[in-house]
Amino acid sequence: MDRLELVKRNVEEIVTEEELQELLKKKEAPRAYVGYEPSGKIHMGHVLTVNKLIDLQKAGFKITVLLADVHAYLNKKGTLEEVRKIADYNRRCFIALGLDENKTDFVYGSDFQLGAEYMLNVLKLSRIVTLNRARRSMDEVGRAMDDPTVSQMVYPLMQAVDISMLGVDIAVGGIDQRKIHMLARENLKGLGFDTPICIHTPILLGLDGTKMASSKDNFISVDDTEAEISRKIKKAYCKIGDVEENPILALFRYHIFPRYETIVIERPEKFGGNLIYASYSDMESSFMAEKVHPMDLKNSAAKYINAILDTVRKVLL
């Protein structure tokens, strides 16, 4: 897989691909970043962006991970002390998942976001971004946005300034970050900064086929035990004929195939024996043709996800 293919693998959108191609021509080692708001358990939705950062490292990118403790505080996710502890936990998880510690700059928001230059840029941006625009950009990521606080209106302005102050070429995030990233693209140039390229990954559905939510226990956390993961996957939605909203297929597409050259779906000999796939598309076609049973798919998904997360569990012990 060449450099551009690695960058584009499993992304939902690149804004814009033309700008990305020009960047790759001009820079051998561009810099990309993701900001993670420390606010609880790391689940497979977070791991999807970590996988993209690993792809970018393989493609020669320098990586910055922003552990956005101040953002979490502004979004009512705990005290500064509490979110800093969660940020430390996040860092350990990301490294255990395969992000190269020696090639990744981990930056805490509180280390630079309280400085005079940073805050002046936030204030400058606040003079040109309307209240409605700031609120719309927070719709997908804010807490209690039916009655937002002023701090949540500052949040997207800070995220835009993060991009400029960290000196990155590319902002990476889930598609739920799109409105904030577009705010940055539209306004940073007016402050004298470069316009960032944005790479957006999909949002994973919960294991029951509905929106992921902690109250539903419909997600896989990186610190789940083997038994918990097997239990959750066994109960997961996996209907033949449904590809777009099938969380088990999503685990294979976004988490398993990027880490393994071939996948073995284990089956008893009386049911035809093992199936081996070298690509996600081949496995998906086989599933749609009813050549592989949903339960066989689930059992294999549990085996591979447990293998991927085993390194994380060891680090967290």
DAWO-V539786 format. One record per residue. PSI is psi in whole degrees, 0 to 359 (* if undefined). Layout:
# DAWO-V539786
PSI
PSI
This chain:
# DAWO-V539786
126
178
312
321
321
316
321
347
128
31
153
330
144
127
99
160
327
316
322
314
321
320
316
332
326
327
129
328
74
166
131
156
156
140
128
124
112
108
21
206
147
122
181
341
318
320
332
318
329
318
321
322
322
318
315
322
318
332
6
11
147
141
135
130
117
116
95
72
323
319
315
321
315
331
18
41
9
179
166
323
319
314
333
321
319
324
319
319
316
314
315
320
315
320
317
331
352
0
126
111
327
346
14
130
114
122
130
135
320
347
340
345
352
6
162
315
316
309
327
320
324
317
320
317
326
339
345
351
127
160
319
320
317
318
317
323
341
357
320
341
349
157
135
51
0
340
69
153
166
324
326
341
332
330
306
330
319
320
322
317
328
314
317
317
333
351
39
154
329
133
125
142
170
162
342
346
0
315
322
318
322
327
319
316
324
335
340
326
326
342
4
13
161
154
124
148
144
131
124
130
159
166
124
141
157
166
341
5
3
180
137
132
138
329
338
350
42
29
162
123
151
342
13
147
165
317
319
317
316
319
314
317
324
325
353
155
130
72
130
134
343
108
316
326
39
105
335
316
324
323
318
315
313
341
325
306
324
343
350
137
323
151
135
119
110
131
149
152
326
343
16
355
185
150
137
131
137
354
154
320
322
318
319
316
320
319
318
329
6
33
349
132
144
322
324
321
317
315
319
322
316
319
313
319
320
322
319
319
354
322
325
315
321
321
325
350
*
